[in-house]
Amino acid sequence: MFDSLTERLGRTIKNLSGQGRLTEANIQDTLREVRLALLEADVALPVVKQFIDNIREQALGQEVVSSLSPGQALVKVVNDELVALMGEENSALDLSRQPPAVVLMAGLQGAGKTTTVAKLARLLKEKHNKKVMVVSCDVYRPAAIKQLATLADTVGAVFHDSAIDQRPVDIAHSAVAAAKLQFMDVLLVDTAGRLAIDEEMMAEIQDLHAALDPAETLFVVDSMTGQDAAKTAKAFGDALPLSGVVLTKTDGDARGGAALSVRMITGKPIKFLGSGEKTEALEPFHPDRVASRILGMGDVVSLVEEVQAKVDHNKAEKLARKIRKGKNFDLNDLRDQLEQMSNMGGMESMLEKMPGMANIPAGAKSQMGDKEVRRMIAIINSMTPQERKFPAILKGSRKKRVAAGSGLQVQDVNRLLKQHTQMSKMMKKVSKMGMAKMMRSMQGKLPPGMGF
């Protein structure tokens, strides 16, 4: 999400290496670059000015001047200011109401409200063990109600039906009554959007808010709109008592300006980040973790949480037993690993959270991206069960058939087989030596901090 900002800040901070300490002169040059980086990321100008002033004030403090490493000192200052800018800590949903706690979703058309309702329903069910009902008050957009019904079925939420000839307020009252009767913990209310802010839309959402008295009123906004995201959020905030913001489509936003602008301009916390169409692709917004990602330091905490929540532990244990017994790591095993990566939001999502990935060239990243993972799975799926179990039998004619079946080239099949061979050799070393022993044998070949 923050690719361009991470790259620019990384270059800026690297320019400080070799200098004795932070001074007025070198701080000035560095802050000019930081300012340009933020403006290129489409951060709102008032936010940039305040942010730069805060960094200047902190960076020239006595504690930083005495530091031996100016680059590290500035990273610490920038990190702290980024966290302060985005809200210090995660602001969770406050559902401490007499059930059902109502969550009202507002936003412009196309921001991803309906998909976000489904994602939030899934998150509340799976992580917070809540009984969730969803309802659509969008009586204007064709098929909006049917879309929510389909998504509710996918995530296992209860759907309260509505019709386009009903008034949105009547639908809301009916949904609250049904949620009480069915002992629901949470009622998520999807509302109509417009292509732009208008009085009619604002009046309707205000009527809904008055009728529902929701526990949470969330503004859903497309992060790719940059500064406009913050401006739109402010307009809605003036009309409604918003409790938080959900940024959507963050996977398509390489700049990240909205995430840095929304909090200061609206005074409302960002509660969730949404990416992609998958219903599991919604994560709580942690300012400290996002700041770490922006500065290229990764987000190991979120990565570990995802592994614990989404990895199939039975399959992982089965593979571990297989490797310990010295059995071959075949293409079925490789496909399982690739599919588990996809379940965790894809390779790109994982890479973004790993420390140091900002320094990897774009060409290398593209070879490890989600598209490449899908291609590898397609190749393996085009093989027979025997070929997946015994890859050595894949010769000329078989490779041509597999390539044709997956819609790819023979060289793509060869590349996959080469990668599998390398992984298989690594697995054999692990089974013979044990992981700790193997890591010790690699001492000196590992990056700093990874030795034993």
N, C-alpha and C positions, 0 to 999 in steps of 0.2 A: 504493500500500500504506500510506503514512503520511499520507494526506490530512489527517485531523483533527489529528494531531500537528504537521504542517508549518504548518497554518493558525494554530494556537494559539501556537506558538513565534514565528511571523512577527509576530503582533500584539504579543506580549510584547516582542520586541526593538525593534519600531518605537516603543514607548512611551519607550525610552531616548533617542531622537533629540532633539537640542536641549539635552541636559544636558551639563555641562562635563566631567565625568569619572565614573568608577565609584566610588561611595562605599558605605560600610556601609549607608546608608539606602536608596539606590535599588537596590542589589544585593538587599537583603532583599525588597523588593516584587517585583522581577523573579523571584527564585528561588521565591517563593510561586506565581507564575503558571506557571513551568516545572514545579514539583512537581505542580500541578493538571493540566497538560497531559499529563504522563507517567502519572499515575493514570487519567486519562480514556482514555489509550491502552492501558490494562490491563497496564501494566508492574508487575511484582511489587514489593511495598512495600519489602523489604530493598534491592532494586536501586535504587529511587527515592531512598531515604535516602543510600546510598553515593554515588550520582551527584551529588546536590545538595551533599553535603559536599565532594566533590572540586571542583565548580565554584566554590563559595564560596572555598575555599582558593586556587585558581588565580586567580580574578577579582580578589581583593584583593591580589595580588602587586604588587611595585613596577613591573614591566614594563607591566602593564595600566593601573595608575593614571596613568602618564605619557602614555597614549594620548590622541590628540586626538578620537577617535571612540569613545565608549563602546559604541554599538551594534555596531560592527565588532569591538571588543575582545571583547565577550561572545560574538559569533558564533564567533570563533576559539577561545575557551575551550570553548564547548559542543561545537564540532566535534571538537576534540582529545579531549574526554572521551567523546564518542559513539564515536569510533574505538577508544579504549582499552577501553571497555565491551564492544564487539562483537568485539574480538580483534586489533586492529592491522593485520593483513594477511590476504590470502586463504590459507586452509589447503588446499592441493591434495591430491588422493588420492595416497597412497604405494603404488605398485604395483611397487616394486623388489623383487620376489620371483622365485623360480624359477617360470616360467609353468606352469599358469595361476594368476594372482593372484586369490584369492577375495574377493569383496565380499559380505558378509552384510547383508541389509536387515531391520530389525526395526521394529515399531510396532504401534499399535492398529488395529483394523478400521476401514476408512473413511478412513484417513489419506492414502491414495493411494500405497501401496507398489508395487503392480503397475505402475501408470502411470509411477511414478518409475523403476522398473527399466528400462522401455522408453526413457524419456528419457535415462537415464544411458548405456544401450547405444548410443544414437544419438550422444550427445556424444563418447563414447570412440572410436567408429568414425570420425566425421567430423573431429574436432579433434585426436585423438591417434593416429589410424591404427592402432587396436587391433583384433585379431580377438576378437569377443565372443560368448560363449555365455550363454544364460539358462536358468534352471530354476525351477520352482515346487515348493516343499515344502509348499504349502497344500493339505492333503487334506481340509479341513473346509468351506470356502466353495464352494457350488455354482458350477461353471463358472470357477473361478479359474485352473485349468490351461489351459483353452481360451482364456480372455481373454489370458493371457500369450503363448500360441502365436500368436494373431492379431496382437498388438502386435509380437512379435518379427519376424513376416513383414513388417510395415509398415516397421520400421526397418532391416531387413536383418541382424538378428542370428541366430545359430544357436540353435535351440530344442531343448533336451533334454527328451524326453517323460517324463512321470510319470503315475502313476495313484492314485486315491483309496484303493485297498486296500494301498498301500505305506506303510512307515514313513518319516517324514521323514528320519531319519538314513540309511536305505538309499538313498533318492533322492539325497541329498547325495553319498554315496560313489560311486554310479553316475555322477553328473554330473561329478565330478572325474576319474574314469577316462576318460570320454568326451572331456572337454576336453583331457586329455593326449594321447590318441590322435589328436585332430584339430588338435593344435598351437595351441590357443587361447591368447591372451594373458591374457584376463580371463574369469572365471566369476562372473556375478551371480546370487545366490541369493535368491529371493523366499520369505518365510516367512508362516505363518498369523498373523492378528491376532485379537484378541478385542475385545468391546465395552468391556471394562475390564481392568485389570491383575489377573491371577489366578496362583496358584501353578503350575497345570498348564501354562499358557502359558510362564511363565518357565522352568520345568524343561525344557520341550521346546526352547526357543531356546538354553538353556545347553548341552544335549546336542549340538545342531547346531554350536554354536560350538566345543565341545571336539573334535568329529569333523572339522571343516573347518580349524581354526586360520587364520581369515581374515586377509588383509592389512589389510582395512578392515571395521569393523562400524558401519554407519550407522543412526542412529535417524531414522525418517521420521515427521514430526508435522505435523498440520494447524495452520497459523498462526492460524486463526480461533478456536482454543480459548484464545488469550491466555495468561493466567497458568497455566492448566492444562497448556499445552504444556510449560512449563518444569518443572512438577511431575512430569509423566509422564516427561519426558526424564531427570529425576533418578532416578526409580524404576527405569527401565531401566538407567541408568548404574550403579546400585548392584548390579544383577544381572549386568550384562555389561560387559566392558572396551570401551565405546564409543570410537570414534575420531573421530566427528563426527556432525553433525545435518543433516538436509535439511528445510527448511521448505516445506510445500506450500500450495497454494490462496492464495498471497499476493495474487492479483488480487482476491479477495473480502474481503480484510482491510484496512479503511481505517485501522486503529489502529496496527498494527505492534508491539504490546506484546511478542509472543513473541520477535521478533528482538532486542529489547533485554534480555530477561530470560534467555534460554536460556544464553548464554555464562557469565554470572556464577554462575547457580544450579547448572549442571552442570559447569562447568569444561571443557566440550567445545566445539570450534569449530563454527560453522555453516559448512558447506562449499558448500551449494547452495540456491538459491531456485527453487521451482517455481511456475508459474502456468498455469491453464487446462488443457485436455485435450490440446492439440497436443503431439506428441512432441518438438518442437524447443524447447518452452517450459521450459527448465531453464538457469539461468545460475549461474556460480560466484559465491559470496558475497564481495564486496570491502567490508570495513567502511568504508574511507575514502570509497568511492563512495556507499554507502548513507547515511552521515552527511551527505554533500553533498545527497542527495535530500531527507532529512528537513528540512534547513535551507532548502529551496527553491532551492538553487543548481544543481540538475540533476545529470546524470551524463554529461557529454559524451564521456568516454573510452569508456564502454560503448556509447553511441549510435554512435560512429564504428566500433567493432568490429563492431556488428551490421550496419551499412551495408556494410562491407567483406565480411562473411561471407555476407550473405543477399540483397543486391541483385543482380539479373541484369545483369551489367556489359555483356553484348552488347546487351541491349535498351536500356540507358542510353546506350550509344555510338550506337546506331541512331537514337534520338530526338534526340541532340545533333547528329548529321549532318543530320537532317531539318530541325531548327530553323535550323542554320547556312545551309542552302540556301534558307531563307525559305518552306518549305512549311508548310501549316496544321497546327496542333496539334488533331487531331480527337478524337472521343470514344473511339476505340480506344486512343489514347495515354493519355487520362485514365484509362481502365479499367486499363491496364497499371500506371500509377502507384499507383492505389488497391490493386491486388492485391499490389504489392510492399510497400506499407505493412502489409497484413495478414500477409504472410510474415515481417515483422520483429516480430511479436507484437502487431500492431494499433496504431492511432493512439494509444490511451490509454497504451500502454507507451512509445511514442516521446515523447509529451508529458511524461510523468513524468520523463524523462531530460533534458528541455530546461530550461536556466536560466530562472528568472523565471516559470515556468508556475504556480507556487503562487499568484501574485497575480491570475490570470485568474478571473473569476467562474464559479461552477459552471454557470450557464446557458450561458455561452459554450463551456465545456469539453464540455458535452453535445452541442452542435452539431458538435463535431469528433471525437466518440467513435466507437468501433468500430461501433455500431449504425447511425450515419449513413453510414459508409463502405459497409456491407453494403447499405443502401438504395440508395445511388448506383450500386453495381455491378449491383443487380437491375434498376434503371431502364435502364441501358445495355444489359444483356443482353436486354431486352424489345424492343429496336429492331432493325430490319433492317440488314444490312451497309451498305446505301446511306445510311440515316439516321445511322449512326455516323460514316460518312465525310463526309457533308454535313449537319450539324445544322441548317442554315438551312431545310431543307425540312420541318422539323417544325412543322406548323401545327395548327389546332384538332382535326381528326378523328384525325390521327396521334398527337397528344399524349394524347387520350382512350384510344386503343388501347394505347399504351405504359404509361399509368397503370394500366389494367385488367390488363395482362399482368404487371406487377410488384406488383400488389396495393396500389398507393398512389394518391395523389390527383394531379390535373393540376397543382396548385400545387407538388407535390414535383418534378414533371418540369420546371416552369418554373424552380424554384430551382437545379436541377442545370444547366440550360442557361445560366442567368445566371453561375454559378460557372465553367462552362467558357469562356464568353465573356471573363470577366475574366482567366483563366489564359492564354487564347489571345492576348489583347492584350499581356500581360506577356512571353510567348514571342517575339512579334514585335519588341518593344522590345529584347530580348536579342539577337536575330539581327541587328538593325540597328546597335546601338551596341556590342555586346559587354558582358559582365557587369561588368567593371571600370569601363567608361565609364558604364554605367547607374547603378552604385552611387555614383559620384562626383557624378552629376547629382542624386542624392537626398540629398546631404550636407545635414545640418541637419534632415532629416526622419526620420533613423534614430535609434534609441535610443543612449544614450551607449556608447562603446566599439566601435560598429559602423561608424564613419566611415572614410574613407580619407585 
